[in-house]
Amino acid sequence: MHYDVAVVGAGPAGCMAARELASRGFKVLLLDKYGLPREKACMGLLSPEGRRLLEEGFGPLPAECLAEPAEALGVKVLSDGGGEYLLPFSGEGLWVRRASLDAFLARACGAEVRDGCRVTEVTVGRFYVRIRFLHEDDEEEAEATYLVGADGAESLVARMVRPEFYRLHTLPALERTVLVLWEGEADWDSRWLGMVALARGEGLGRFFVRAGTVGMAVSCGEEHRWQRELDTLSEFLSRRIGLALRGEPVRMLSVSNRMARGGRFNLGAGSALLAGEAAGFLDPWGFGIRLALESGKLAGECIADSAGENVTPHLHYLRRARPVLEMWAARGRKRPAGMVGELDLSPWSDERGRTARRDLRSLRRRLGR
Ligand SMILES: Cc1cc2nc3c(=O)[nH]c(=O)nc-3n(C[C@H](O)[C@H](O)[C@H](O)COP(=O)(O)OP(=O)(O)OC[C@H]3O[C@@H](n4cnc5c(N)ncnc54)[C@H](O)[C@@H]3O)c2cc1C
Protein backbone atom coordinates (compact mmCIF):
# COMPACT_ATOMS: atom_id res chain seq x y z
CA MET A 1 0.00 0.00 0.00
CA HIS A 2 1.41 3.45 -0.86
CA TYR A 3 0.81 6.52 1.32
CA ASP A 4 1.84 10.15 0.93
CA VAL A 5 3.25 10.17 4.45
CA ALA A 6 3.97 7.49 7.04
CA VAL A 7 4.17 8.67 10.65
CA VAL A 8 5.82 6.43 13.24
CA GLY A 9 4.60 7.02 16.81
CA ALA A 10 1.13 8.07 17.98
CA GLY A 11 2.23 10.43 20.78
CA PRO A 12 1.50 14.17 20.61
CA ALA A 13 4.20 14.81 17.97
CA GLY A 14 3.05 12.05 15.61
CA CYS A 15 -0.68 12.81 15.99
CA MET A 16 -0.11 16.51 15.40
CA ALA A 17 1.98 15.87 12.26
CA ALA A 18 -0.66 13.41 11.03
CA ARG A 19 -3.44 15.91 11.74
CA GLU A 20 -1.68 18.73 9.89
CA LEU A 21 -1.14 16.55 6.82
CA ALA A 22 -4.48 14.73 6.76
CA SER A 23 -6.37 18.02 7.08
CA ARG A 24 -4.59 19.23 3.92
CA GLY A 25 -5.69 16.16 1.97
CA PHE A 26 -2.58 13.96 2.30
CA LYS A 27 -3.03 10.20 2.67
CA VAL A 28 -1.37 9.43 6.00
CA LEU A 29 -0.54 6.18 7.78
CA LEU A 30 0.03 6.45 11.56
CA LEU A 31 1.74 3.48 13.23
CA ASP A 32 2.24 2.75 16.93
CA LYS A 33 3.84 -0.27 18.50
CA TYR A 34 1.29 -0.45 21.37
CA GLY A 35 -2.44 -1.00 21.28
CA LEU A 36 -4.19 2.32 21.99
CA PRO A 37 -4.87 3.62 24.57
CA ARG A 38 -1.37 2.98 25.91
CA GLU A 39 0.15 4.31 29.12
CA LYS A 40 2.95 6.88 28.94
CA ALA A 41 5.03 7.89 31.95
CA CYS A 42 4.07 11.56 32.19
CA MET A 43 2.87 13.97 34.90
CA GLY A 44 0.35 15.37 32.41
CA LEU A 45 1.02 19.10 32.83
CA LEU A 46 0.12 20.92 29.61
CA SER A 47 1.33 24.50 29.21
CA PRO A 48 -0.89 27.31 27.85
CA GLU A 49 0.83 27.23 24.45
CA GLY A 50 0.49 23.42 24.33
CA ARG A 51 -3.19 23.81 25.11
CA ARG A 52 -3.61 26.43 22.39
CA LEU A 53 -1.91 24.19 19.80
CA LEU A 54 -4.08 21.23 20.77
CA GLU A 55 -7.34 23.14 20.73
CA GLU A 56 -6.47 24.82 17.43
CA GLY A 57 -5.75 21.44 15.82
CA PHE A 58 -8.34 19.21 17.48
CA GLY A 59 -10.99 21.48 19.05
CA PRO A 60 -11.86 21.48 22.77
CA LEU A 61 -10.58 18.38 24.55
CA PRO A 62 -13.20 15.84 25.63
CA ALA A 63 -13.70 15.39 29.38
CA GLU A 64 -12.08 11.93 29.36
CA CYS A 65 -8.71 13.54 28.46
CA LEU A 66 -8.71 15.89 31.46
CA ALA A 67 -7.50 15.10 34.96
CA GLU A 68 -9.45 16.11 38.04
CA PRO A 69 -9.00 19.02 38.75
CA ALA A 70 -7.96 20.08 35.23
CA GLU A 71 -6.92 23.66 36.05
CA ALA A 72 -3.11 24.05 36.05
CA LEU A 73 -1.44 27.21 37.33
CA GLY A 74 2.26 26.47 36.81
CA VAL A 75 5.19 25.20 38.84
CA LYS A 76 6.05 25.62 42.49
CA VAL A 77 9.70 24.97 43.33
CA LEU A 78 10.81 23.89 46.79
CA SER A 79 14.44 23.83 47.82
CA ASP A 80 15.86 22.15 50.88
CA GLY A 81 17.46 25.44 51.95
CA GLY A 82 13.90 26.59 52.73
CA GLY A 83 13.25 28.55 49.51
CA GLU A 84 9.83 28.34 47.87
CA TYR A 85 9.09 29.93 44.49
CA LEU A 86 5.80 30.16 42.61
CA LEU A 87 6.39 30.27 38.86
CA PRO A 88 2.99 30.89 37.28
CA PHE A 89 2.00 30.18 33.70
CA SER A 90 1.47 33.16 31.45
CA GLY A 91 -1.99 31.76 30.49
CA GLU A 92 -4.27 28.83 31.26
CA GLY A 93 -2.62 25.42 31.46
CA LEU A 94 -4.26 22.04 31.89
CA TRP A 95 -3.72 18.74 33.64
CA VAL A 96 -4.32 15.92 31.16
CA ARG A 97 -4.53 12.12 31.25
CA ARG A 98 -1.93 10.99 28.76
CA ALA A 99 -3.35 7.58 27.84
CA SER A 100 -6.78 9.04 27.01
CA LEU A 101 -5.38 12.17 25.40
CA ASP A 102 -3.06 10.31 23.02
CA ALA A 103 -5.80 7.82 22.09
CA PHE A 104 -8.19 10.71 21.35
CA LEU A 105 -5.57 12.50 19.21
CA ALA A 106 -4.94 9.33 17.19
CA ARG A 107 -8.67 8.79 16.65
CA ALA A 108 -9.27 12.38 15.63
CA CYS A 109 -6.20 13.09 13.48
CA GLY A 110 -7.69 11.87 10.19
CA ALA A 111 -4.93 9.35 9.39
CA GLU A 112 -5.29 5.61 8.90
CA VAL A 113 -4.20 4.39 12.34
CA ARG A 114 -2.56 1.00 12.84
CA ASP A 115 -1.80 0.33 16.51
CA GLY A 116 0.00 -2.75 17.79
CA CYS A 117 2.45 -2.35 14.88
CA ARG A 118 6.12 -2.13 15.86
CA VAL A 119 8.30 -0.62 13.18
CA THR A 120 11.50 -2.63 12.80
CA GLU A 121 13.16 -1.07 9.77
CA VAL A 122 12.93 2.03 7.61
CA THR A 123 14.65 2.64 4.30
CA VAL A 124 14.72 6.22 3.10
CA GLY A 125 15.46 7.40 -0.43
CA ARG A 126 14.73 10.71 -2.14
CA PHE A 127 10.91 10.97 -2.07
CA TYR A 128 10.61 7.29 -1.21
CA VAL A 129 10.28 5.50 2.10
CA ARG A 130 9.77 1.82 2.91
CA ILE A 131 8.68 0.79 6.40
CA ARG A 132 8.73 -2.73 7.76
CA PHE A 133 6.70 -3.48 10.88
CA LEU A 134 5.56 -6.40 13.01
CA HIS A 135 1.87 -6.87 13.61
CA GLU A 136 0.97 -9.88 15.80
CA ASP A 137 4.21 -11.61 14.75
CA ASP A 138 3.49 -11.06 11.05
CA GLU A 139 5.92 -8.92 9.11
CA GLU A 140 4.20 -6.26 7.01
CA GLU A 141 5.42 -3.47 4.80
CA ALA A 142 4.20 -0.04 3.67
CA GLU A 143 5.58 2.54 1.26
CA ALA A 144 5.28 6.29 1.37
CA THR A 145 6.75 9.41 -0.20
CA TYR A 146 7.67 11.01 3.15
CA LEU A 147 8.30 9.85 6.69
CA VAL A 148 7.84 11.51 10.08
CA GLY A 149 9.71 9.78 12.91
CA ALA A 150 7.84 10.72 16.11
CA ASP A 151 8.72 7.57 17.99
CA GLY A 152 10.00 9.12 21.20
CA ALA A 153 13.30 9.32 23.06
CA GLU A 154 14.81 6.05 21.79
CA SER A 155 13.61 6.61 18.24
CA LEU A 156 14.26 3.76 15.83
CA VAL A 157 13.74 6.18 12.93
CA ALA A 158 16.47 8.51 14.30
CA ARG A 159 18.79 5.51 14.66
CA MET A 160 18.18 4.39 11.09
CA VAL A 161 18.11 7.78 9.37
CA ARG A 162 21.19 9.31 11.02
CA PRO A 163 23.02 6.46 12.79
CA GLU A 164 26.24 8.38 13.46
CA PHE A 165 24.45 11.35 14.99
CA TYR A 166 22.39 8.99 17.12
CA ARG A 167 25.48 7.14 18.37
CA LEU A 168 27.52 10.27 19.09
CA HIS A 169 24.92 12.68 20.48
CA THR A 170 21.63 10.98 21.32
CA LEU A 171 22.76 7.79 23.04
CA PRO A 172 24.93 9.58 25.64
CA ALA A 173 22.03 11.97 26.35
CA LEU A 174 19.42 9.31 27.12
CA GLU A 175 18.39 9.43 30.75
CA ARG A 176 16.32 6.90 32.64
CA THR A 177 13.32 8.37 34.42
CA VAL A 178 10.92 6.71 36.78
CA LEU A 179 7.39 7.82 37.63
CA VAL A 180 5.93 6.28 40.77
CA LEU A 181 2.25 6.53 41.69
CA TRP A 182 0.85 6.02 45.20
CA GLU A 183 -2.37 6.51 47.01
CA GLY A 184 -1.81 9.38 49.41
CA GLU A 185 -2.20 13.03 50.28
CA ALA A 186 -0.30 16.14 51.32
CA ASP A 187 -0.82 19.77 52.19
CA TRP A 188 -0.58 20.88 48.55
CA ASP A 189 -2.70 22.84 46.07
CA SER A 190 -3.32 20.35 43.21
CA ARG A 191 -3.23 23.07 40.58
CA TRP A 192 0.58 23.40 40.90
CA LEU A 193 3.21 20.94 39.73
CA GLY A 194 5.84 20.56 42.43
CA MET A 195 9.57 20.60 41.71
CA VAL A 196 12.26 19.94 44.25
CA ALA A 197 15.89 20.97 44.00
CA LEU A 198 17.66 19.05 46.74
CA ALA A 199 21.21 20.02 47.68
CA ARG A 200 22.28 16.40 47.22
CA GLY A 201 21.38 14.21 44.27
CA GLU A 202 21.37 14.89 40.55
CA GLY A 203 18.18 15.84 38.77
CA LEU A 204 15.09 17.74 39.76
CA GLY A 205 12.41 15.78 41.56
CA ARG A 206 8.88 16.40 40.27
CA PHE A 207 5.59 15.61 41.94
CA PHE A 208 1.83 16.12 41.83
CA VAL A 209 -0.85 15.51 44.43
CA ARG A 210 -4.32 15.04 43.00
CA ALA A 211 -7.57 13.40 44.04
CA GLY A 212 -5.94 10.96 46.47
CA THR A 213 -3.04 10.11 44.13
CA VAL A 214 0.56 11.20 44.50
CA GLY A 215 2.93 10.97 41.53
CA MET A 216 6.70 11.45 41.90
CA ALA A 217 9.29 11.39 39.15
CA VAL A 218 13.06 11.32 39.40
CA SER A 219 15.69 10.88 36.73
CA CYS A 220 19.06 9.31 37.26
CA GLY A 221 20.98 6.29 36.02
CA GLU A 222 20.63 2.84 37.49
CA GLU A 223 17.87 1.44 39.70
CA HIS A 224 19.72 1.65 43.05
CA ARG A 225 20.41 5.35 42.38
CA TRP A 226 16.88 6.38 41.43
CA GLN A 227 15.49 4.40 44.35
CA ARG A 228 17.74 6.41 46.68
CA GLU A 229 16.73 9.64 44.97
CA LEU A 230 13.06 8.72 45.33
CA ASP A 231 13.49 7.93 49.05
CA THR A 232 15.21 11.29 49.59
CA LEU A 233 12.41 13.09 47.75
CA SER A 234 9.60 11.43 49.70
CA GLU A 235 11.37 12.03 53.06
CA PHE A 236 11.79 15.69 52.11
CA LEU A 237 8.12 16.00 51.11
CA SER A 238 6.87 14.33 54.28
CA ARG A 239 8.81 16.93 56.33
CA ARG A 240 7.90 19.89 54.17
CA ILE A 241 4.29 19.32 53.08
CA GLY A 242 3.17 16.44 55.31
CA LEU A 243 3.19 13.87 52.52
CA ALA A 244 1.54 10.61 53.59
CA LEU A 245 1.68 7.57 51.27
CA ARG A 246 -0.37 4.38 51.41
CA GLY A 247 -0.40 1.00 49.72
CA GLU A 248 1.84 -0.43 47.03
CA PRO A 249 3.31 1.97 44.49
CA VAL A 250 2.96 1.55 40.73
CA ARG A 251 6.18 2.25 38.85
CA MET A 252 6.57 3.30 35.26
CA LEU A 253 10.05 3.36 33.80
CA SER A 254 10.82 5.62 30.90
CA VAL A 255 13.72 7.13 28.98
CA SER A 256 14.09 10.84 28.22
CA ASN A 257 16.21 12.38 25.46
CA ARG A 258 18.21 15.19 27.12
CA MET A 259 20.18 16.04 23.98
CA ALA A 260 18.89 19.63 23.92
CA ARG A 261 20.77 20.42 27.14
CA GLY A 262 23.90 20.40 25.02
CA GLY A 263 22.12 22.54 22.39
CA ARG A 264 21.72 19.60 19.96
CA PHE A 265 18.70 18.57 17.91
CA ASN A 266 18.27 15.99 15.19
CA LEU A 267 15.74 17.12 12.63
CA GLY A 268 16.17 14.13 10.28
CA ALA A 269 17.39 14.08 6.70
CA GLY A 270 15.94 14.31 3.19
CA SER A 271 12.40 12.95 3.05
CA ALA A 272 12.44 11.77 6.68
CA LEU A 273 11.77 14.36 9.39
CA LEU A 274 12.02 13.79 13.13
CA ALA A 275 9.63 15.42 15.58
CA GLY A 276 9.09 15.54 19.34
CA GLU A 277 11.51 13.75 21.62
CA ALA A 278 12.87 11.72 18.70
CA ALA A 279 14.39 15.01 17.50
CA GLY A 280 15.48 16.08 21.00
CA PHE A 281 12.62 18.52 21.64
CA LEU A 282 12.46 18.24 25.41
CA ASP A 283 12.45 21.24 27.71
CA PRO A 284 15.35 21.09 30.22
CA TRP A 285 12.82 20.94 33.07
CA GLY A 286 11.38 17.77 31.54
CA PHE A 287 8.33 19.21 29.74
CA GLY A 288 7.87 17.85 26.25
CA ILE A 289 4.19 17.83 25.24
CA ARG A 290 4.09 21.40 23.95
CA LEU A 291 7.34 20.99 22.00
CA ALA A 292 6.15 17.66 20.61
CA LEU A 293 2.98 19.35 19.33
CA GLU A 294 4.87 22.33 17.95
CA SER A 295 7.50 20.28 16.15
CA GLY A 296 4.91 17.78 14.86
CA LYS A 297 2.86 20.60 13.37
CA LEU A 298 5.94 22.18 11.85
CA ALA A 299 7.10 18.88 10.34
CA GLY A 300 3.64 18.40 8.81
CA GLU A 301 3.61 21.94 7.41
CA CYS A 302 7.09 21.56 5.90
CA ILE A 303 6.13 18.33 4.15
CA ALA A 304 2.90 19.86 2.87
CA ASP A 305 4.67 23.01 1.66
CA SER A 306 7.46 21.15 -0.13
CA ALA A 307 5.21 18.56 -1.80
CA GLY A 308 5.36 18.95 -5.54
CA GLU A 309 8.66 20.88 -5.37
CA ASN A 310 11.90 19.19 -6.31
CA VAL A 311 13.30 19.80 -2.82
CA THR A 312 13.11 17.52 0.20
CA PRO A 313 11.18 18.89 3.23
CA HIS A 314 14.22 18.68 5.46
CA LEU A 315 15.54 22.01 4.14
CA HIS A 316 12.28 23.80 4.97
CA TYR A 317 12.23 22.16 8.38
CA LEU A 318 15.81 23.21 9.23
CA ARG A 319 14.99 26.81 8.41
CA ARG A 320 11.60 26.99 10.08
CA ALA A 321 12.52 25.15 13.28
CA ARG A 322 15.40 27.58 13.90
CA PRO A 323 13.38 30.29 15.73
CA VAL A 324 12.12 27.68 18.22
CA LEU A 325 15.65 26.42 18.83
CA GLU A 326 17.17 29.91 19.06
CA MET A 327 14.57 31.16 21.51
CA TRP A 328 15.38 28.23 23.70
CA ALA A 329 19.17 28.68 23.57
CA ALA A 330 19.02 32.46 24.21
CA ARG A 331 16.83 31.95 27.26
CA GLY A 332 19.22 29.44 28.75
CA ARG A 333 22.22 31.79 28.71
CA LYS A 334 20.71 34.44 30.99
CA ARG A 335 18.35 32.59 33.31
CA PRO A 336 17.25 29.02 33.86
CA ALA A 337 15.69 27.82 30.64
CA GLY A 338 12.21 26.53 31.02
CA MET A 339 8.88 26.03 29.30
CA VAL A 340 10.30 28.14 26.47
CA GLY A 341 8.97 31.37 27.88
CA GLU A 342 5.73 30.11 29.37
CA LEU A 343 6.66 30.16 33.02
CA ASP A 344 7.15 33.52 34.67
CA LEU A 345 10.54 33.02 36.34
CA SER A 346 10.83 36.54 37.74
CA PRO A 347 9.52 35.75 41.25
CA TRP A 348 12.68 33.72 41.54
CA SER A 349 15.34 35.28 39.35
CA ASP A 350 14.53 38.83 40.60
CA GLU A 351 14.97 37.82 44.20
CA ARG A 352 18.16 39.17 45.74
CA GLY A 353 18.40 37.16 48.97
CA ARG A 354 21.26 34.69 49.52
CA THR A 355 18.96 31.67 49.67
CA ALA A 356 17.33 32.56 46.35
CA ARG A 357 20.72 33.15 44.67
CA ARG A 358 22.07 29.83 45.90
CA ASP A 359 18.88 28.00 44.85
CA LEU A 360 19.05 29.58 41.42
CA ARG A 361 22.68 28.47 40.95
CA SER A 362 21.74 24.98 42.02
CA LEU A 363 18.83 24.92 39.57
CA ARG A 364 21.03 26.10 36.68
CA ARG A 365 23.49 23.29 37.44
CA ARG A 366 20.69 20.75 37.44
CA LEU A 367 19.28 21.97 34.17
CA GLY A 368 22.71 21.50 32.62
CA ARG A 369 23.47 25.17 31.93
C1 LIG B 1 8.14 10.83 34.15
C2 LIG B 1 7.86 11.83 33.07
C3 LIG B 1 7.02 12.90 33.33
C4 LIG B 1 6.74 13.84 32.31
N1 LIG B 1 5.88 14.87 32.60
C5 LIG B 1 5.60 15.78 31.64
C6 LIG B 1 4.66 16.84 31.89
O1 LIG B 1 4.06 16.94 32.94
N2 LIG B 1 4.44 17.74 30.89
C7 LIG B 1 5.07 17.65 29.68
O2 LIG B 1 4.86 18.52 28.83
N3 LIG B 1 5.94 16.65 29.41
C8 LIG B 1 6.21 15.70 30.35
N4 LIG B 1 7.07 14.68 30.08
C9 LIG B 1 7.67 14.60 28.73
C10 LIG B 1 6.64 14.13 27.71
O3 LIG B 1 5.95 13.00 28.18
C11 LIG B 1 7.35 13.76 26.38
O4 LIG B 1 8.30 14.73 26.05
C12 LIG B 1 6.33 13.65 25.25
O5 LIG B 1 5.46 12.57 25.47
C13 LIG B 1 7.05 13.43 23.90
O6 LIG B 1 6.07 13.24 22.91
P1 LIG B 1 6.43 12.49 21.58
O7 LIG B 1 5.19 12.49 20.75
O8 LIG B 1 7.67 13.02 21.01
O9 LIG B 1 6.79 10.99 22.02
P2 LIG B 1 5.96 9.90 22.92
O10 LIG B 1 4.85 10.55 23.64
O11 LIG B 1 7.01 9.19 23.65
O12 LIG B 1 5.33 8.98 21.79
C14 LIG B 1 6.14 8.13 21.01
C15 LIG B 1 5.26 7.01 20.48
O13 LIG B 1 6.04 6.23 19.57
C16 LIG B 1 5.71 4.87 19.74
N5 LIG B 1 6.85 4.07 19.25
C17 LIG B 1 8.09 4.02 19.76
N6 LIG B 1 8.87 3.17 19.02
C18 LIG B 1 8.07 2.68 18.05
C19 LIG B 1 8.28 1.76 16.98
N7 LIG B 1 9.45 1.15 16.78
N8 LIG B 1 7.23 1.49 16.16
C20 LIG B 1 6.01 2.09 16.33
N9 LIG B 1 5.78 2.96 17.33
C21 LIG B 1 6.79 3.27 18.18
C22 LIG B 1 5.47 4.73 21.24
O14 LIG B 1 4.66 3.61 21.55
C23 LIG B 1 4.78 6.05 21.57
O15 LIG B 1 3.38 5.94 21.52
C24 LIG B 1 7.34 13.71 31.05
C25 LIG B 1 8.19 12.64 30.78
C26 LIG B 1 8.44 11.70 31.78
C27 LIG B 1 9.33 10.54 31.46
The ligand as a MOL file (V3000), in Angstrom:
LIG
                    3D

  0  0  0     0  0            999 V3000
M  V30 BEGIN CTAB
M  V30 COUNTS 53 58 0 0 0
M  V30 BEGIN ATOM
M  V30 1 C 8.1370 10.8300 34.1480 0
M  V30 2 C 7.8570 11.8350 33.0740 0
M  V30 3 C 7.0180 12.9040 33.3340 0
M  V30 4 C 6.7410 13.8420 32.3070 0
M  V30 5 N 5.8810 14.8650 32.5970 0
M  V30 6 C 5.5970 15.7800 31.6410 0
M  V30 7 C 4.6620 16.8360 31.8860 0
M  V30 8 O 4.0560 16.9410 32.9400 0
M  V30 9 N 4.4430 17.7350 30.8930 0
M  V30 10 C 5.0750 17.6500 29.6780 0
M  V30 11 O 4.8570 18.5150 28.8290 0
M  V30 12 N 5.9420 16.6470 29.4130 0
M  V30 13 C 6.2060 15.7050 30.3470 0
M  V30 14 N 7.0660 14.6790 30.0750 0
M  V30 15 C 7.6690 14.5970 28.7260 0
M  V30 16 C 6.6430 14.1340 27.7110 0
M  V30 17 O 5.9500 13.0000 28.1850 0
M  V30 18 C 7.3480 13.7590 26.3820 0
M  V30 19 O 8.2980 14.7270 26.0520 0
M  V30 20 C 6.3290 13.6470 25.2490 0
M  V30 21 O 5.4560 12.5740 25.4670 0
M  V30 22 C 7.0510 13.4330 23.9050 0
M  V30 23 O 6.0680 13.2440 22.9120 0
M  V30 24 P 6.4280 12.4850 21.5770 0
M  V30 25 O 5.1890 12.4920 20.7510 0
M  V30 26 O 7.6690 13.0210 21.0050 0
M  V30 27 O 6.7880 10.9870 22.0220 0
M  V30 28 P 5.9600 9.9040 22.9190 0
M  V30 29 O 4.8480 10.5500 23.6400 0
M  V30 30 O 7.0060 9.1900 23.6480 0
M  V30 31 O 5.3280 8.9790 21.7950 0
M  V30 32 C 6.1370 8.1260 21.0080 0
M  V30 33 C 5.2570 7.0070 20.4800 0
M  V30 34 O 6.0370 6.2300 19.5740 0
M  V30 35 C 5.7140 4.8670 19.7370 0
M  V30 36 N 6.8450 4.0700 19.2470 0
M  V30 37 C 8.0940 4.0190 19.7590 0
M  V30 38 N 8.8670 3.1700 19.0200 0
M  V30 39 C 8.0660 2.6850 18.0460 0
M  V30 40 C 8.2760 1.7560 16.9840 0
M  V30 41 N 9.4510 1.1500 16.7830 0
M  V30 42 N 7.2340 1.4890 16.1580 0
M  V30 43 C 6.0140 2.0890 16.3280 0
M  V30 44 N 5.7760 2.9590 17.3330 0
M  V30 45 C 6.7850 3.2710 18.1750 0
M  V30 46 C 5.4660 4.7300 21.2420 0
M  V30 47 O 4.6610 3.6120 21.5460 0
M  V30 48 C 4.7790 6.0540 21.5650 0
M  V30 49 O 3.3760 5.9420 21.5180 0
M  V30 50 C 7.3430 13.7140 31.0470 0
M  V30 51 C 8.1890 12.6390 30.7810 0
M  V30 52 C 8.4360 11.6990 31.7760 0
M  V30 53 C 9.3290 10.5350 31.4640 0
M  V30 END ATOM
M  V30 BEGIN BOND
M  V30 1 1 1 2
M  V30 2 1 2 3
M  V30 3 2 2 52
M  V30 4 2 3 4
M  V30 5 1 4 5
M  V30 6 1 4 50
M  V30 7 2 5 6
M  V30 8 1 6 7
M  V30 9 1 6 13
M  V30 10 2 7 8
M  V30 11 1 7 9
M  V30 12 1 9 10
M  V30 13 2 10 11
M  V30 14 1 10 12
M  V30 15 2 12 13
M  V30 16 1 13 14
M  V30 17 1 14 15
M  V30 18 1 14 50
M  V30 19 1 15 16
M  V30 20 1 16 17
M  V30 21 1 16 18
M  V30 22 1 18 19
M  V30 23 1 18 20
M  V30 24 1 20 21
M  V30 25 1 20 22
M  V30 26 1 22 23
M  V30 27 1 23 24
M  V30 28 2 24 25
M  V30 29 1 24 26
M  V30 30 1 24 27
M  V30 31 1 27 28
M  V30 32 2 28 29
M  V30 33 1 28 30
M  V30 34 1 28 31
M  V30 35 1 31 32
M  V30 36 1 32 33
M  V30 37 1 33 34
M  V30 38 1 33 48
M  V30 39 1 34 35
M  V30 40 1 35 36
M  V30 41 1 35 46
M  V30 42 1 36 37
M  V30 43 1 36 45
M  V30 44 2 37 38
M  V30 45 1 38 39
M  V30 46 1 39 40
M  V30 47 2 39 45
M  V30 48 1 40 41
M  V30 49 2 40 42
M  V30 50 1 42 43
M  V30 51 2 43 44
M  V30 52 1 44 45
M  V30 53 1 46 47
M  V30 54 1 46 48
M  V30 55 1 48 49
M  V30 56 2 50 51
M  V30 57 1 51 52
M  V30 58 1 52 53
M  V30 END BOND
M  V30 END CTAB
M  END
